[in-house]
Amino acid sequence: MSRRAILTIVWWAWGLFLILLLVLLSLQPRLFGADVPKVWQWFLPNIVPAMTMVGFTAYAAPAPEGPAGSGLFGMAITVSCFYLLVLSVSVLGTLFVAQPLEFVTMTSLWLAPLQGFATTGLALYFVRK
């Protein structure tokens, strides 16, 4: 299996799992109450851009000419898994706090820069020359 395929599978499998998990959590009226749309407004920008970039780049970007550097792949997979882990903790954390909407809003303080690192790592790997 190619490294591109591994990165794509990690992002899409983990992302779809988180989407399904949030759908299930959204169906629990006592958890988010009337704030379900606001929770989704928080969640979607945290997952969709990177999943889209990975899916498009893995398909459309030409394969690099030289040998694949394990350093760039290692960086891309590490920052991706770290970001997805922090996002997962943010989603699951809603089960353990009194104000889930306030909690997820606060997590944006660290998710936004982490997403920047993750997408930069992916871009460096997928579009290297």
Number of C-alpha atoms within 10 A of each C-alpha: 5 7 16 19 14 13 22 22 15 18 22 19 13 18 20 14 13 19 18 12 14 18 13 10 18 19 12 12 11 9 19 19 13 11 14 19 12 13 19 15 11 16 20 11 12 20 21 14 13 22 21 14 16 24 18 12 18 19 13 10 11 12 15 12 8 8 7 14 10 11 10 17 19 14 18 23 21 14 20 24 17 15 24 23 13 16 24 16 12 20 21 17 14 18 13 10 12 10 12 21 18 12 16 21 15 12 17 17 10 12 19 14 12 20 23 14 17 23 21 17 20 27 17 15 24 24 13 16 12
